[in-house]
Structures are given as C-alpha cells and as structure tokens.
Amino acid sequence: MAGGGNVLKRRDVFLLLLCSLGLVLAFPPFPTGFIACVALVPLFLYLKGKHLWDAFRGGYLVGLIWVAGTFYWVGWATVLGFIGSLLWMPLSIALFSVLQRWLWIRWGKRSLFVAPVLWTGIELLFSFGELGQTWLSLAYTQTYFPQMIQYITITGMYGIVIWVVLINVLIFL
C-alpha cells in the first residue's frame, strides 16, 4: 500500500484534478453530462492502494474543487454560505472515498460493484436535515439527455445516480 505521506504525488494530483474537472464539466450549464460517466474513473485509480487517510484527503480535495467549480454562484448571494458549502459538501465524496477504499481493502475489486449503491446512499444521506441538499446529485448531469433517462419515472433521480456510477465502475474495470 502507498504510504500516508503528507505530499501528494504528481500522478495523484493529476488524477484528483481530472476527476474534479470532469465532475464540474458534467453539470449544467455545460451540456456535457456524458462526462459524468467517466469522471469517477480517475478517483478509482487514485484510491487503488491508498491508506484510508489518503482516501479521505483525496476525496475531500475532489469535493472541494467540485463544489467551488459548481457552487461559485452561491458566493454572489452569500459569502458565508459559499464558505459553509466549501467546508460541508466535500465531506460526502470524502466519506465515499474512505468507505469505498475500506471495502476495497476487504473485498478487493468486487467491492467496486457496491460503489453505485454506496455513492447513492451517501447522496441520500446528505439530502436530509438542515444542511441537506441535492444540488450536486449526479442525476443532474443527465438533464440534457431527457430521452435517455425516461426510467426516472420508475427509479427516481437515484436510479440515474446508480447508473452513472455503475458505468464508471465498468469503465474502470
């Protein structure tokens, strides 16, 4: 396993930035939601062989850049709200990264088939309470493709999330 050093390697930085950029570009107003179907692949590559702390740190960094790149407009209305979003919202992807890495350590690559349900469960968990919101749901990345997401009438938005993460897993594998 990779060491838990304080400095990220260039490859790690590249993978985390690639994931972050992919997530930002997959969301409206960009009509490039198809990027969401590969945006998590660099995160999976990063997580391979990492310690849990590195998984948390990398996931939080991805989340921080993702939130900053998609929530910049909140800062126009409330600077404190934007800062709060920058601190709180990246925790969801950090939690996903830690739990996915933990499962990977125990189950190997088979754990990746849990990733769609894990991601979706964390999205759902972070939708409850006073700080809950769904603005960064992966389901919104597919809004420019209504003809392809008609199954939403049966599965709801979380069915889309499961599908998008599953495509990432299959491409990674």
For each residue, the residues with C-beta under 8 A, 3 or more apart:
1: 49 50 51
2: 49 50 51 54
3: 51
4: 51 53 54
5:
6:
7:
8: 12 13 16 58
9: 12 13
10: 13 14
11: 14 15
12: 8 9 15 16 46 58
13: 8 9 10 16 17
14: 10 11 17 18 42
15: 11 12 18 19 42 43 45 46
16: 8 12 13 19 20 42 43 46 58 61 62 65
17: 13 14 20 21 65
18: 14 15 21 22 42
19: 15 16 22 23 39 40 41 42 43 46 62
20: 16 17 23 24 61 62 65 66 69
21: 17 18 24 25 65 69
22: 18 19 25 26 35 36 38 39 40 42
23: 19 20 26 27 36 39 62 66 69 70
24: 20 21 27 65 66 69 70
25: 21 22 30 32 35
26: 22 23 30 32 33 34 35 36 39 138 141
27: 23 24 30 33 70 136 140 141
28: 31 33 140 143 144
29:
30: 25 26 27 33
31: 28 144
32: 25 26 35
33: 26 27 28 30 36 141 142 143 144 145
34: 26 37 145
35: 22 25 26 32 38 39 141
36: 22 23 26 33 39 138 141 142 164
37: 34 164 167 168 171
38: 22 35 41 167 168 171
39: 19 22 23 26 35 36 42 43 168
40: 19 22 43 44 165 168 169 172
41: 19 38 44 45 168 171 172
42: 14 15 16 18 19 22 39 45 46
43: 15 16 19 39 40 46 47 58 59 62 97
44: 40 41 47 48 112 115 168 169 172
45: 15 41 42 48 172
46: 12 15 16 19 42 43 50 58
47: 43 44 50 55 58 97 100 101 104
48: 44 45 104
49: 1 2
50: 1 2 46 47 54 55 58 101
51: 1 2 3 4 54 55
52: 55 56 98 101 102
53: 4 56 57
54: 2 4 50 51 57 58
55: 47 50 51 52 58 59 97 98 100 101 102
56: 52 53 59 60 94 97 98
57: 53 54 60 61 94
58: 8 12 16 43 46 47 50 54 55 61 62 97
59: 43 55 56 62 63 90 93 94 95 96 97 98
60: 56 57 63 64 90 91 93 94 97
61: 16 20 57 58 64 65 90
62: 16 19 20 23 43 58 59 65 66 90 93 97
63: 59 60 66 67 89 90 91 92 93 94
64: 60 61 67 68 86 90
65: 16 17 20 21 24 61 62 68 69
66: 20 23 24 62 63 69 70 90 93 136
67: 63 64 70 71 85 86 89 90 136
68: 64 65 71 72 86
69: 20 21 23 24 65 66 72
70: 23 24 27 66 67 135 136
71: 67 68 74 75 82 85 86 89 135 136
72: 68 69 75 76 82
73: 76 77
74: 71 77 78 81 82 85
75: 71 72 78 79 81 82
76: 72 73
77: 73 74 81
78: 74 75 81 82
79: 75 82 83
80: 83 84
81: 74 75 77 78 84 85
82: 71 72 74 75 78 79 85 86
83: 79 80 86 87
84: 80 81 87 88
85: 67 71 74 81 82 88 89
86: 64 67 68 71 82 83 89 90
87: 83 84 90
88: 84 85 91 131
89: 63 67 71 85 86 92 126 133 136
90: 59 60 61 62 63 64 66 67 86 87 93 94
91: 60 63 88 94 95 126
92: 63 89 95 96 122 123 125 126 136
93: 59 60 62 63 66 90 96 97
94: 56 57 59 60 63 90 91 97 98
95: 59 91 92 98 99 122
96: 59 92 93 99 100 118 119 122
97: 43 47 55 56 58 59 60 62 93 94 100 101
98: 52 55 56 59 94 95 101 102
99: 95 96 102 103 118 122
100: 47 55 96 97 103 104 111 112 114 115 118
101: 47 50 52 55 97 98 104 105
102: 52 55 98 99 105 106
103: 99 100 106 107 111 114 118
104: 47 48 100 101 107 108 109 111 112
105: 101 102
106: 102 103 111
107: 103 104 110 111 114
108: 104 111
109: 104 112 173
110: 107 113
111: 100 103 104 106 107 108 114 115
112: 44 100 104 109 115 169 172 173
113: 110 116 169
114: 100 103 107 111 117 118
115: 44 100 111 112 118 119 165 166 168 169
116: 113 119 120 161 162 163 165 166 169
117: 114 120 121 162
118: 96 99 100 103 114 115 121 122
119: 96 115 116 122 123 138 161 162 165
120: 116 117 123 124 158 161 162 165
121: 117 118 124 125
122: 92 95 96 99 118 119 125 126
123: 92 119 120 126 127 134 137 138 158 161
124: 120 121 127 128 158
125: 92 121 122 128
126: 89 91 92 122 123 131 132 133
127: 123 124 132 133 134
128: 124 125 132
129: 132
130:
131: 88 126
132: 126 127 128 129
133: 89 126 127 136
134: 123 127 137 157
135: 70 71 140
136: 27 66 67 70 71 89 92 133 140
137: 123 134 140 157 161
138: 26 36 119 123 141 160 161 164 165
139: 142 152 157 158 160 161 164
140: 27 28 135 136 137 143 157
141: 26 27 33 35 36 138 164
142: 33 36 139 145 148 149 160 164
143: 28 33 140 146
144: 28 31 33
145: 33 34 142 148 149
146: 143 149 150
147: 150
148: 142 145
149: 142 145 146 152 160
150: 146 147 153
151: 154 155 159 160
152: 139 149 155 156 157 159 160
153: 150
154: 151 159
155: 151 152 158 159 160 162
156: 152 159
157: 134 137 139 140 152 160 161
158: 120 123 124 139 155 161 162
159: 151 152 154 155 156 162 163
160: 138 139 142 149 151 152 155 157 163 164
161: 116 119 120 123 137 138 139 157 158 164 165
162: 116 117 119 120 155 158 159 165 166
163: 116 159 160 166 167
164: 36 37 138 139 141 142 160 161 167 168
165: 40 115 116 119 120 138 161 162 168 169
166: 115 116 162 163 169 170
167: 37 38 163 164 170 171
168: 37 38 39 40 41 44 115 164 165 171 172
169: 40 44 112 113 115 116 165 166 172 173
170: 166 167 173
171: 37 38 41 167 168
172: 40 41 44 45 112 168 169
173: 109 112 169 170
